[in-house]
Amino acid sequence: MTITILRRAALAATLPFLLAAAPPSPPPAPVAPEAFGDEFDGKALSADWQIFHDRYGWPNKLKALDVGTSTAGALHLEPYHGAWVRDLNAPFLFKTVEGDFDIRARVRMRGKDGPIAGGTWSLGGLMARLPNGMTEKNWEPRRENWHFITAGVGHEAGKPMIETKGTYNSYSSLKLRPFPGGWVELRLVRVGTALFALARPDGGGPWQLRDRFYRMEMNPFMQVGLIAYTTSPDVPPAPEDAAKENRTLDTTAKVDALFEVDWVRGQRPPSVGLDYWKAPRSDGARQWYAQVNGENPLTDPNLPAAEVIRRLGI
């Protein structure tokens, strides 16, 4: 009896350490673009969404997240102070997609009491990010590679904008252009090594090509999904320290940014006749070169915007 009690006591003392050492659950499998969609008509996120801070151990910089509660039939996100720029990270909900994709979303970035988010750099939209395997524990600088298109306000308060941004090894290059506020439709399309950012006002109408990116990237997998971020006037300007800022959660700094997503939908873009991602390894060099020498017509920087949109489809 005494031995049994001692064994049970030893097991009870050991169990927390065993549980702590258990490996994390594997991430959901990549999804096809056709299976990417979510109408957000329930009361919770579906299990195939991953949340960046949960997956990689960063602080939760979401003040609020709900489905169908704050806004009927929509995903509702409220970010704390943060940003997606250079090495900085912020809220990101994503699914891993393999190969070419055409992902679209109907979104709105607003303030608590008005149609335009308060402050500056309050934006939300679609991002496609290359996974780099880093977590909070093994993080190192100059490893971020992603592209996005967002709606909200940028450097000038009260002025609705579309922002597009490309980041290469944590060097960010952005464009801000005026665009009507309220609900808008955003779109990210990847075809081989060409990636396009498009937008249109709510209610349909023609798509506008807002940016085009070319990255000679052999990894077929990208994390595609929704981002939202804002800055607070309570946080004074200071030299950027990503290692510190990414690990800092300021819940007291005032923010006024509410990001809503009515739906996201996915499909495969039209083929350009080059199956870049499914080439055998022995043919990888030729497929890479085909992207460089113009066999993928969408990599031509002189292709008129109207022709890009025609080839990508409505």
Contacts in CASP RR format, 6 or more apart in sequence:
PFRMAT RR
TARGET T0000
AUTHOR 0000-0000-0000
METHOD contacts of the structure
MODEL  1
MTITILRRAALAATLPFLLAAAPPSPPPAPVAPEAFGDEFDGKALSADWQ
IFHDRYGWPNKLKALDVGTSTAGALHLEPYHGAWVRDLNAPFLFKTVEGD
FDIRARVRMRGKDGPIAGGTWSLGGLMARLPNGMTEKNWEPRRENWHFIT
AGVGHEAGKPMIETKGTYNSYSSLKLRPFPGGWVELRLVRVGTALFALAR
PDGGGPWQLRDRFYRMEMNPFMQVGLIAYTTSPDVPPAPEDAAKENRTLD
TTAKVDALFEVDWVRGQRPPSVGLDYWKAPRSDGARQWYAQVNGENPLTD
PNLPAAEVIRRLGI
27 50 0 8 1.000
27 55 0 8 1.000
27 96 0 8 1.000
28 47 0 8 1.000
28 48 0 8 1.000
28 50 0 8 1.000
28 95 0 8 1.000
28 96 0 8 1.000
29 96 0 8 1.000
30 95 0 8 1.000
30 96 0 8 1.000
30 97 0 8 1.000
30 98 0 8 1.000
30 221 0 8 1.000
31 48 0 8 1.000
31 95 0 8 1.000
31 96 0 8 1.000
31 97 0 8 1.000
32 97 0 8 1.000
32 98 0 8 1.000
32 268 0 8 1.000
33 97 0 8 1.000
33 100 0 8 1.000
33 101 0 8 1.000
33 102 0 8 1.000
33 103 0 8 1.000
33 266 0 8 1.000
33 267 0 8 1.000
33 268 0 8 1.000
34 266 0 8 1.000
34 267 0 8 1.000
34 268 0 8 1.000
36 95 0 8 1.000
36 97 0 8 1.000
36 101 0 8 1.000
36 103 0 8 1.000
36 224 0 8 1.000
36 264 0 8 1.000
36 265 0 8 1.000
36 266 0 8 1.000
37 263 0 8 1.000
37 264 0 8 1.000
37 265 0 8 1.000
37 266 0 8 1.000
38 46 0 8 1.000
38 49 0 8 1.000
38 75 0 8 1.000
38 263 0 8 1.000
38 264 0 8 1.000
39 73 0 8 1.000
39 263 0 8 1.000
40 67 0 8 1.000
40 68 0 8 1.000
40 73 0 8 1.000
40 74 0 8 1.000
40 75 0 8 1.000
40 261 0 8 1.000
40 262 0 8 1.000
40 263 0 8 1.000
41 68 0 8 1.000
41 73 0 8 1.000
42 67 0 8 1.000
42 68 0 8 1.000
42 73 0 8 1.000
43 67 0 8 1.000
43 68 0 8 1.000
43 69 0 8 1.000
44 67 0 8 1.000
45 65 0 8 1.000
45 67 0 8 1.000
45 75 0 8 1.000
45 93 0 8 1.000
48 95 0 8 1.000
49 93 0 8 1.000
49 94 0 8 1.000
49 95 0 8 1.000
50 93 0 8 1.000
50 94 0 8 1.000
50 95 0 8 1.000
50 96 0 8 1.000
50 223 0 8 1.000
51 91 0 8 1.000
51 92 0 8 1.000
51 93 0 8 1.000
52 58 0 8 1.000
52 89 0 8 1.000
52 91 0 8 1.000
52 92 0 8 1.000
52 93 0 8 1.000
52 94 0 8 1.000
53 59 0 8 1.000
53 60 0 8 1.000
53 61 0 8 1.000
53 62 0 8 1.000
53 91 0 8 1.000
54 60 0 8 1.000
56 134 0 8 1.000
56 135 0 8 1.000
56 136 0 8 1.000
57 135 0 8 1.000
57 136 0 8 1.000
57 137 0 8 1.000
58 89 0 8 1.000
58 136 0 8 1.000
58 246 0 8 1.000
58 247 0 8 1.000
59 246 0 8 1.000
59 247 0 8 1.000
59 248 0 8 1.000
59 249 0 8 1.000
60 249 0 8 1.000
61 79 0 8 1.000
61 80 0 8 1.000
61 81 0 8 1.000
61 82 0 8 1.000
61 90 0 8 1.000
61 91 0 8 1.000
61 249 0 8 1.000
62 77 0 8 1.000
62 78 0 8 1.000
62 79 0 8 1.000
62 80 0 8 1.000
62 91 0 8 1.000
63 78 0 8 1.000
63 79 0 8 1.000
63 80 0 8 1.000
63 251 0 8 1.000
63 255 0 8 1.000
64 70 0 8 1.000
64 76 0 8 1.000
64 77 0 8 1.000
64 78 0 8 1.000
65 75 0 8 1.000
65 76 0 8 1.000
65 77 0 8 1.000
65 78 0 8 1.000
66 75 0 8 1.000
66 76 0 8 1.000
67 73 0 8 1.000
67 74 0 8 1.000
67 75 0 8 1.000
67 76 0 8 1.000
68 74 0 8 1.000
68 75 0 8 1.000
68 76 0 8 1.000
69 76 0 8 1.000
70 76 0 8 1.000
70 258 0 8 1.000
70 260 0 8 1.000
71 260 0 8 1.000
73 262 0 8 1.000
74 260 0 8 1.000
74 261 0 8 1.000
74 262 0 8 1.000
75 93 0 8 1.000
75 226 0 8 1.000
75 260 0 8 1.000
75 261 0 8 1.000
76 258 0 8 1.000
76 259 0 8 1.000
76 260 0 8 1.000
77 91 0 8 1.000
77 93 0 8 1.000
77 226 0 8 1.000
77 228 0 8 1.000
77 258 0 8 1.000
77 259 0 8 1.000
77 260 0 8 1.000
77 261 0 8 1.000
78 228 0 8 1.000
78 255 0 8 1.000
78 257 0 8 1.000
78 258 0 8 1.000
78 259 0 8 1.000
79 90 0 8 1.000
79 91 0 8 1.000
79 228 0 8 1.000
79 229 0 8 1.000
79 230 0 8 1.000
79 255 0 8 1.000
79 257 0 8 1.000
79 259 0 8 1.000
80 230 0 8 1.000
80 249 0 8 1.000
80 250 0 8 1.000
80 251 0 8 1.000
80 253 0 8 1.000
80 255 0 8 1.000
81 230 0 8 1.000
81 231 0 8 1.000
81 232 0 8 1.000
81 234 0 8 1.000
81 235 0 8 1.000
81 250 0 8 1.000
81 253 0 8 1.000
81 255 0 8 1.000
82 88 0 8 1.000
82 90 0 8 1.000
82 229 0 8 1.000
82 230 0 8 1.000
82 231 0 8 1.000
82 245 0 8 1.000
83 90 0 8 1.000
83 121 0 8 1.000
83 229 0 8 1.000
83 231 0 8 1.000
84 90 0 8 1.000
84 92 0 8 1.000
84 127 0 8 1.000
84 146 0 8 1.000
84 148 0 8 1.000
84 165 0 8 1.000
84 227 0 8 1.000
84 229 0 8 1.000
85 165 0 8 1.000
85 167 0 8 1.000
85 172 0 8 1.000
85 174 0 8 1.000
86 144 0 8 1.000
86 167 0 8 1.000
86 170 0 8 1.000
86 171 0 8 1.000
86 172 0 8 1.000
86 240 0 8 1.000
86 242 0 8 1.000
87 141 0 8 1.000
87 142 0 8 1.000
87 143 0 8 1.000
87 144 0 8 1.000
87 170 0 8 1.000
87 240 0 8 1.000
87 242 0 8 1.000
87 246 0 8 1.000
88 240 0 8 1.000
88 242 0 8 1.000
88 245 0 8 1.000
88 246 0 8 1.000
89 144 0 8 1.000
89 246 0 8 1.000
90 227 0 8 1.000
90 228 0 8 1.000
90 229 0 8 1.000
91 227 0 8 1.000
91 228 0 8 1.000
91 229 0 8 1.000
92 127 0 8 1.000
92 129 0 8 1.000
92 223 0 8 1.000
92 225 0 8 1.000
92 226 0 8 1.000
92 227 0 8 1.000
93 225 0 8 1.000
93 226 0 8 1.000
93 227 0 8 1.000
94 127 0 8 1.000
94 129 0 8 1.000
94 223 0 8 1.000
94 224 0 8 1.000
94 225 0 8 1.000
94 226 0 8 1.000
95 223 0 8 1.000
95 224 0 8 1.000
95 225 0 8 1.000
96 131 0 8 1.000
96 221 0 8 1.000
96 222 0 8 1.000
96 223 0 8 1.000
96 224 0 8 1.000
97 103 0 8 1.000
97 128 0 8 1.000
97 221 0 8 1.000
97 222 0 8 1.000
97 223 0 8 1.000
97 224 0 8 1.000
98 220 0 8 1.000
98 221 0 8 1.000
98 277 0 8 1.000
99 190 0 8 1.000
99 192 0 8 1.000
99 220 0 8 1.000
99 221 0 8 1.000
99 222 0 8 1.000
99 276 0 8 1.000
99 277 0 8 1.000
100 190 0 8 1.000
100 191 0 8 1.000
100 192 0 8 1.000
100 268 0 8 1.000
100 269 0 8 1.000
100 276 0 8 1.000
100 277 0 8 1.000
101 128 0 8 1.000
101 188 0 8 1.000
101 189 0 8 1.000
101 190 0 8 1.000
101 222 0 8 1.000
101 224 0 8 1.000
101 266 0 8 1.000
101 267 0 8 1.000
101 268 0 8 1.000
101 269 0 8 1.000
102 187 0 8 1.000
102 188 0 8 1.000
102 189 0 8 1.000
102 190 0 8 1.000
102 266 0 8 1.000
102 267 0 8 1.000
102 268 0 8 1.000
102 269 0 8 1.000
102 312 0 8 1.000
103 126 0 8 1.000
103 128 0 8 1.000
103 187 0 8 1.000
103 188 0 8 1.000
103 189 0 8 1.000
103 224 0 8 1.000
103 225 0 8 1.000
103 264 0 8 1.000
103 265 0 8 1.000
103 266 0 8 1.000
104 185 0 8 1.000
104 186 0 8 1.000
104 187 0 8 1.000
104 264 0 8 1.000
104 265 0 8 1.000
104 266 0 8 1.000
105 125 0 8 1.000
105 126 0 8 1.000
105 185 0 8 1.000
105 186 0 8 1.000
105 187 0 8 1.000
105 226 0 8 1.000
105 261 0 8 1.000
105 262 0 8 1.000
105 263 0 8 1.000
105 264 0 8 1.000
105 265 0 8 1.000
106 183 0 8 1.000
106 184 0 8 1.000
106 185 0 8 1.000
106 202 0 8 1.000
106 261 0 8 1.000
106 262 0 8 1.000
106 263 0 8 1.000
107 124 0 8 1.000
107 125 0 8 1.000
107 151 0 8 1.000
107 183 0 8 1.000
107 184 0 8 1.000
107 185 0 8 1.000
107 186 0 8 1.000
107 226 0 8 1.000
107 259 0 8 1.000
107 260 0 8 1.000
107 261 0 8 1.000
107 262 0 8 1.000
108 151 0 8 1.000
108 181 0 8 1.000
108 182 0 8 1.000
108 183 0 8 1.000
108 184 0 8 1.000
108 259 0 8 1.000
108 260 0 8 1.000
108 262 0 8 1.000
109 117 0 8 1.000
109 122 0 8 1.000
109 123 0 8 1.000
109 124 0 8 1.000
109 125 0 8 1.000
109 150 0 8 1.000
109 151 0 8 1.000
109 152 0 8 1.000
109 153 0 8 1.000
109 182 0 8 1.000
109 228 0 8 1.000
109 257 0 8 1.000
109 258 0 8 1.000
109 259 0 8 1.000
109 260 0 8 1.000
110 116 0 8 1.000
110 117 0 8 1.000
110 182 0 8 1.000
110 258 0 8 1.000
110 260 0 8 1.000
111 117 0 8 1.000
111 118 0 8 1.000
111 122 0 8 1.000
111 256 0 8 1.000
111 257 0 8 1.000
111 258 0 8 1.000
112 256 0 8 1.000
112 258 0 8 1.000
115 181 0 8 1.000
115 182 0 8 1.000
116 152 0 8 1.000
116 153 0 8 1.000
116 158 0 8 1.000
116 160 0 8 1.000
116 181 0 8 1.000
117 123 0 8 1.000
117 152 0 8 1.000
117 153 0 8 1.000
117 230 0 8 1.000
117 256 0 8 1.000
117 257 0 8 1.000
117 258 0 8 1.000
118 153 0 8 1.000
118 157 0 8 1.000
118 158 0 8 1.000
118 230 0 8 1.000
118 256 0 8 1.000
118 257 0 8 1.000
119 153 0 8 1.000
119 157 0 8 1.000
119 158 0 8 1.000
119 230 0 8 1.000
119 231 0 8 1.000
119 233 0 8 1.000
119 256 0 8 1.000
120 153 0 8 1.000
120 154 0 8 1.000
120 155 0 8 1.000
120 156 0 8 1.000
120 157 0 8 1.000
120 231 0 8 1.000
121 153 0 8 1.000
121 154 0 8 1.000
121 155 0 8 1.000
121 229 0 8 1.000
121 230 0 8 1.000
121 231 0 8 1.000
122 152 0 8 1.000
122 153 0 8 1.000
122 154 0 8 1.000
122 229 0 8 1.000
122 230 0 8 1.000
122 231 0 8 1.000
122 255 0 8 1.000
122 256 0 8 1.000
122 257 0 8 1.000
123 150 0 8 1.000
123 151 0 8 1.000
123 152 0 8 1.000
123 153 0 8 1.000
123 154 0 8 1.000
123 161 0 8 1.000
123 163 0 8 1.000
123 228 0 8 1.000
123 229 0 8 1.000
123 230 0 8 1.000
124 150 0 8 1.000
124 151 0 8 1.000
124 152 0 8 1.000
124 226 0 8 1.000
124 227 0 8 1.000
124 228 0 8 1.000
124 229 0 8 1.000
124 259 0 8 1.000
125 148 0 8 1.000
125 149 0 8 1.000
125 150 0 8 1.000
125 151 0 8 1.000
125 186 0 8 1.000
125 226 0 8 1.000
125 227 0 8 1.000
125 228 0 8 1.000
125 259 0 8 1.000
125 261 0 8 1.000
126 148 0 8 1.000
126 149 0 8 1.000
126 150 0 8 1.000
126 186 0 8 1.000
126 187 0 8 1.000
126 188 0 8 1.000
126 224 0 8 1.000
126 225 0 8 1.000
126 226 0 8 1.000
126 227 0 8 1.000
126 264 0 8 1.000
127 146 0 8 1.000
127 147 0 8 1.000
127 148 0 8 1.000
127 188 0 8 1.000
127 223 0 8 1.000
127 224 0 8 1.000
127 225 0 8 1.000
127 226 0 8 1.000
127 227 0 8 1.000
128 146 0 8 1.000
128 147 0 8 1.000
128 148 0 8 1.000
128 188 0 8 1.000
128 190 0 8 1.000
128 195 0 8 1.000
128 222 0 8 1.000
128 223 0 8 1.000
128 224 0 8 1.000
128 225 0 8 1.000
129 144 0 8 1.000
129 145 0 8 1.000
129 146 0 8 1.000
129 222 0 8 1.000
129 223 0 8 1.000
129 224 0 8 1.000
130 145 0 8 1.000
130 146 0 8 1.000
130 217 0 8 1.000
130 219 0 8 1.000
130 221 0 8 1.000
130 222 0 8 1.000
130 223 0 8 1.000
131 219 0 8 1.000
131 221 0 8 1.000
131 222 0 8 1.000
131 223 0 8 1.000
132 143 0 8 1.000
132 144 0 8 1.000
132 145 0 8 1.000
134 140 0 8 1.000
134 143 0 8 1.000
136 246 0 8 1.000
136 247 0 8 1.000
139 243 0 8 1.000
139 246 0 8 1.000
141 170 0 8 1.000
141 242 0 8 1.000
141 243 0 8 1.000
142 169 0 8 1.000
142 170 0 8 1.000
143 169 0 8 1.000
143 170 0 8 1.000
144 167 0 8 1.000
144 169 0 8 1.000
144 170 0 8 1.000
145 167 0 8 1.000
145 168 0 8 1.000
145 169 0 8 1.000
145 215 0 8 1.000
145 217 0 8 1.000
146 166 0 8 1.000
146 167 0 8 1.000
147 164 0 8 1.000
147 165 0 8 1.000
147 166 0 8 1.000
147 167 0 8 1.000
147 188 0 8 1.000
147 195 0 8 1.000
147 197 0 8 1.000
147 211 0 8 1.000
147 213 0 8 1.000
147 215 0 8 1.000
148 163 0 8 1.000
148 164 0 8 1.000
148 165 0 8 1.000
148 166 0 8 1.000
148 188 0 8 1.000
148 197 0 8 1.000
148 227 0 8 1.000
149 162 0 8 1.000
149 163 0 8 1.000
149 164 0 8 1.000
149 186 0 8 1.000
149 187 0 8 1.000
149 188 0 8 1.000
149 197 0 8 1.000
149 198 0 8 1.000
149 199 0 8 1.000
149 210 0 8 1.000
149 211 0 8 1.000
150 162 0 8 1.000
150 163 0 8 1.000
150 164 0 8 1.000
150 165 0 8 1.000
150 186 0 8 1.000
150 227 0 8 1.000
151 160 0 8 1.000
151 161 0 8 1.000
151 162 0 8 1.000
151 163 0 8 1.000
151 179 0 8 1.000
151 181 0 8 1.000
151 182 0 8 1.000
151 184 0 8 1.000
151 186 0 8 1.000
151 199 0 8 1.000
152 160 0 8 1.000
152 161 0 8 1.000
152 162 0 8 1.000
152 163 0 8 1.000
152 181 0 8 1.000
153 159 0 8 1.000
153 160 0 8 1.000
153 161 0 8 1.000
154 161 0 8 1.000
154 163 0 8 1.000
154 176 0 8 1.000
155 176 0 8 1.000
159 178 0 8 1.000
160 178 0 8 1.000
160 179 0 8 1.000
160 180 0 8 1.000
160 181 0 8 1.000
160 182 0 8 1.000
161 176 0 8 1.000
161 177 0 8 1.000
161 178 0 8 1.000
161 179 0 8 1.000
162 176 0 8 1.000
162 177 0 8 1.000
162 178 0 8 1.000
162 179 0 8 1.000
162 184 0 8 1.000
162 199 0 8 1.000
162 210 0 8 1.000
163 174 0 8 1.000
163 175 0 8 1.000
163 176 0 8 1.000
164 174 0 8 1.000
164 175 0 8 1.000
164 197 0 8 1.000
164 210 0 8 1.000
164 211 0 8 1.000
165 172 0 8 1.000
165 173 0 8 1.000
165 174 0 8 1.000
165 175 0 8 1.000
166 172 0 8 1.000
166 173 0 8 1.000
166 174 0 8 1.000
166 213 0 8 1.000
167 173 0 8 1.000
168 215 0 8 1.000
175 210 0 8 1.000
175 211 0 8 1.000
177 210 0 8 1.000
179 199 0 8 1.000
179 201 0 8 1.000
180 201 0 8 1.000
182 202 0 8 1.000
183 202 0 8 1.000
183 262 0 8 1.000
184 199 0 8 1.000
184 200 0 8 1.000
184 201 0 8 1.000
184 202 0 8 1.000
185 199 0 8 1.000
185 200 0 8 1.000
185 201 0 8 1.000
185 202 0 8 1.000
185 203 0 8 1.000
185 204 0 8 1.000
186 197 0 8 1.000
186 198 0 8 1.000
186 199 0 8 1.000
187 196 0 8 1.000
187 197 0 8 1.000
187 198 0 8 1.000
187 199 0 8 1.000
187 207 0 8 1.000
188 195 0 8 1.000
188 196 0 8 1.000
188 197 0 8 1.000
188 198 0 8 1.000
188 224 0 8 1.000
189 195 0 8 1.000
189 196 0 8 1.000
189 198 0 8 1.000
189 269 0 8 1.000
189 312 0 8 1.000
190 196 0 8 1.000
190 222 0 8 1.000
190 269 0 8 1.000
191 269 0 8 1.000
191 272 0 8 1.000
191 296 0 8 1.000
191 298 0 8 1.000
191 312 0 8 1.000
192 272 0 8 1.000
192 274 0 8 1.000
192 276 0 8 1.000
192 277 0 8 1.000
192 291 0 8 1.000
192 296 0 8 1.000
192 298 0 8 1.000
193 214 0 8 1.000
193 215 0 8 1.000
193 216 0 8 1.000
193 217 0 8 1.000
193 276 0 8 1.000
193 291 0 8 1.000
193 296 0 8 1.000
193 299 0 8 1.000
194 212 0 8 1.000
194 213 0 8 1.000
194 214 0 8 1.000
194 296 0 8 1.000
194 298 0 8 1.000
194 299 0 8 1.000
195 212 0 8 1.000
195 213 0 8 1.000
195 214 0 8 1.000
195 215 0 8 1.000
196 209 0 8 1.000
196 211 0 8 1.000
196 212 0 8 1.000
196 213 0 8 1.000
196 298 0 8 1.000
196 308 0 8 1.000
196 312 0 8 1.000
197 209 0 8 1.000
197 210 0 8 1.000
197 211 0 8 1.000
197 212 0 8 1.000
197 213 0 8 1.000
198 207 0 8 1.000
198 208 0 8 1.000
198 209 0 8 1.000
198 210 0 8 1.000
198 309 0 8 1.000
198 312 0 8 1.000
199 207 0 8 1.000
199 208 0 8 1.000
199 210 0 8 1.000
200 206 0 8 1.000
200 207 0 8 1.000
200 208 0 8 1.000
206 309 0 8 1.000
207 309 0 8 1.000
207 312 0 8 1.000
207 314 0 8 1.000
209 305 0 8 1.000
209 308 0 8 1.000
209 309 0 8 1.000
212 301 0 8 1.000
212 308 0 8 1.000
214 299 0 8 1.000
214 301 0 8 1.000
216 288 0 8 1.000
216 291 0 8 1.000
216 292 0 8 1.000
218 284 0 8 1.000
218 288 0 8 1.000
220 277 0 8 1.000
225 264 0 8 1.000
226 259 0 8 1.000
226 261 0 8 1.000
226 264 0 8 1.000
228 257 0 8 1.000
228 259 0 8 1.000
229 257 0 8 1.000
230 255 0 8 1.000
230 256 0 8 1.000
230 257 0 8 1.000
232 250 0 8 1.000
232 253 0 8 1.000
232 254 0 8 1.000
232 255 0 8 1.000
233 254 0 8 1.000
234 250 0 8 1.000
234 252 0 8 1.000
234 253 0 8 1.000
234 254 0 8 1.000
235 250 0 8 1.000
235 253 0 8 1.000
269 312 0 8 1.000
269 313 0 8 1.000
270 311 0 8 1.000
270 312 0 8 1.000
270 313 0 8 1.000
272 296 0 8 1.000
272 297 0 8 1.000
272 298 0 8 1.000
272 311 0 8 1.000
274 287 0 8 1.000
274 290 0 8 1.000
274 291 0 8 1.000
274 295 0 8 1.000
274 296 0 8 1.000
276 287 0 8 1.000
276 290 0 8 1.000
276 291 0 8 1.000
276 296 0 8 1.000
279 286 0 8 1.000
279 287 0 8 1.000
290 296 0 8 1.000
291 299 0 8 1.000
292 299 0 8 1.000
294 300 0 8 1.000
297 303 0 8 1.000
297 311 0 8 1.000
298 308 0 8 1.000
298 311 0 8 1.000
298 312 0 8 1.000
END
